[in-house]
Amino acid sequence: MPSQDTGPAPGTSGKVLLVCFSRAGENYFNGGRKNITIGNTEVLAGMITDRTGCDVHRIEAAEPYPDSYDATVARNVREQDSDSRPGIANPLPSIRQYDTVLLASGIWNVRAPMIMTTFAQSHDFTGKTIHPVTTHAMSGLGTTERDYARTCPGAVIGEGLAIRGEEVQDAGAALDSWLRRTGLLRP
């Protein structure tokens, strides 16, 4: 999903940006493992984009995460324990033109991956509305609301959306309901 600048979503008062970090490869799936070619969060981000017409920026890690689930978990634990800020290969120069930003990622060990903190701390979110969007195994939104409130001072934290990774393909009704409640659904 390349970055794009398609203008404001119809029916919104300002421009909407969806920032997505997603990982394909071996993923947790109903208690086991499954190899996927497109990450669950990227699938959900595509569904959101189709329904809203929002702009999209897909975060790419400067040091890509492994395809192996266990190796990714181990790296994530190291990054969380050291409070690291993984590099972004394709940094977004500015979010100035956006009023609403959807921060979309998986939930790894109850938090968004640390690369999402790298992104959040790289921009000024003052006066913007942030909606956390997550795919997860069992942690829902995890600590995203609290974490983004801390790392994005001056932002309004709006209603988040959490979808189980295994259920993303069938999440249309839940997604549409959330988009209506948040005023993001394109008429």
Backbone hydrogen bonds, N-H to C=O, Kabsch-Sander energy under -0.5 kcal/mol:
donor,donor_aa,acceptor,acceptor_aa,energy
4,Q,56,V,-1.8
12,T,9,A,-1.8
17,L,100,T,-2.5
18,L,55,D,-2.6
19,V,17,L,-0.6
19,V,102,L,-3.2
20,C,18,L,-0.6
20,C,57,H,-2.6
21,F,104,A,-2.3
25,G,36,I,-3.0
26,E,67,D,-2.5
27,N,34,K,-3.0
29,F,32,G,-2.0
32,G,29,F,-2.3
34,K,27,N,-2.4
36,I,25,G,-2.5
43,V,39,G,-2.0
44,L,40,N,-2.3
45,A,41,T,-2.8
46,G,42,E,-2.2
47,M,43,V,-1.8
48,I,44,L,-2.3
49,T,45,A,-2.7
50,D,46,G,-2.3
51,R,47,M,-1.4
52,T,48,I,-1.7
53,G,49,T,-2.7
55,D,16,V,-2.3
56,V,4,Q,-0.6
57,H,18,L,-2.6
59,I,20,C,-2.9
59,I,57,H,-0.7
62,A,87,G,-2.5
72,T,68,S,-2.0
73,V,69,Y,-2.7
74,A,70,D,-2.4
75,R,71,A,-2.2
76,N,72,T,-2.8
77,V,73,V,-2.5
78,R,74,A,-2.0
79,E,75,R,-2.6
80,Q,76,N,-2.9
81,D,77,V,-2.9
82,S,78,R,-2.0
83,D,80,Q,-1.0
84,S,79,E,-2.4
89,A,60,E,-3.0
89,A,87,G,-0.5
90,N,60,E,-0.7
98,Y,95,I,-2.2
99,D,15,K,-2.4
100,T,15,K,-1.8
101,V,129,T,-2.9
102,L,17,L,-3.1
103,L,101,V,-0.6
103,L,131,H,-1.6
104,A,19,V,-3.3
104,A,102,L,-0.8
105,S,133,V,-2.1
107,I,135,T,-1.4
108,W,106,G,-0.6
108,W,111,R,-3.5
109,N,107,I,-0.6
111,R,108,W,-1.3
116,M,113,P,-2.2
117,T,113,P,-0.6
117,T,114,M,-0.5
118,T,114,M,-1.9
119,F,115,I,-2.0
120,A,116,M,-2.7
121,Q,117,T,-2.7
122,S,118,T,-0.6
122,S,119,F,-1.3
123,H,120,A,-1.1
125,F,123,H,-0.7
127,G,154,G,-2.6
128,K,125,F,-2.5
129,T,99,D,-2.5
130,I,128,K,-0.5
130,I,156,V,-3.1
131,H,101,V,-2.1
133,V,103,L,-2.7
134,T,161,L,-3.1
135,T,105,S,-1.4
136,H,163,I,-1.5
142,G,139,S,-2.6
143,T,110,V,-1.9
144,T,141,L,-2.2
147,D,143,T,-3.1
148,Y,144,T,-3.2
149,A,145,E,-1.9
150,R,146,R,-1.8
151,T,147,D,-2.5
152,C,148,Y,-1.7
155,A,152,C,-1.9
156,V,128,K,-2.8
157,I,155,A,-0.5
158,G,130,I,-3.4
158,G,156,V,-0.9
161,L,132,P,-2.3
163,I,134,T,-2.5
165,G,136,H,-2.8
167,E,164,R,-1.9
168,V,165,G,-1.1
170,D,167,E,-1.1
171,A,168,V,-1.9
175,L,171,A,-2.8
176,D,172,G,-2.9
177,S,173,A,-2.2
178,W,174,A,-2.2
179,L,175,L,-2.9
180,R,176,D,-2.2
181,R,177,S,-2.4
182,T,178,W,-2.2
183,G,179,L,-0.6
183,G,180,R,-0.9
184,L,179,L,-2.0
185,L,179,L,-1.4
186,R,51,R,-2.2
